[in-house]
Amino acid sequence: MTILKIMLIFILAYLIGSFPTGVLVGKIFFHEDIREYGSGNIGTTNSFRVLGPIAGTFVLVVDVLKGTLATDLPLLFHIKSHKYLLLICGGLAILGHTFSIYLKFKGGKAVATSAGVFLGYNLQFFGVCAAIFLPLVFITSYVSLSSLIAIVLIFIATFWFHDIFLTIIAGIMLLILFIRHKDNIKRLSHHNENIIPFGLWYWYKKAHHKL
């Protein structure tokens, strides 16, 4: 029975991660497919850009909570197990967001969902992740660049927590994020990546009439 329950929560974790928040918000409230605008991504940044700050914030919160809920499924189903099960469920949620069954196995870049996994697994480590990522966004005004730098630093930070499972899942996240950001990396290298209307670099460019 326990094995069957574990298999069921693995499937449920993937399905939770697959929930296409940005696509549904766009279609239900704006009658638009977010994949046809901006960067074409279904996540938070493109939702802010295409649908506005309220919708973008909603997509952010839901995508974070997807990762948190999926990660904590073993606890919610009262499965007495090792903590690695939490990270497996979190990893499946990330795969679900990246390769959503509802979107013909296409999806987003899983930055927000990854944050939700860390939130559900270890609140202290989530705080470290936030302390790394948020200042980067504030300084660079690039979510993509901040995400790529942050995941490398987050991976390194896992060694201070002496948790092999956390290090493994962070390493997997690092690979997924770099693969999913390959187009962003090209745009960054050609200096034509979109920036968000916030942060030091944005304000600098605006002050010098470069926007």
C-alpha angles and dihedrals in degrees: 000000000000091000091050090049091050091051090050094052090049089056091044092050090054092047092049090051090048093059102121099219098170094047094049094046090050095048098041101042104023103025088229134116105233089205089070095057139059112350091345090239121137097216139095101283096052090042090056091047097046106026102029137249098296094052091040092053091049091051090049094051094046094046091050091048090050089063093044095048094046092048093052096046093106089056093045090052091046095240109165101216147126118290091248087080089064091055093045089055090047091049090051090052089053090050089048092053092046096043104025117192087211092058099045090269095306124116150131137311096264098226094135093039090051089053088052091053091055090046092054094044106041123000093196092053090047087057090053090050092050090048089055101041104040097055089048091055090046092051101040103029086215116114092189095051091043091051093051094047092042096052091053091051091043090052090052090046091058090072090068090059094056091221113135092191091054091049092050095050091045089051090052090049090051091055094045094048094049091048093047092046096052092112091047090051090054091050091047091052090051092045094239102107115130117252128207119246092250139072142049098295092048092049091047092052092044092051090052093045093243097130 
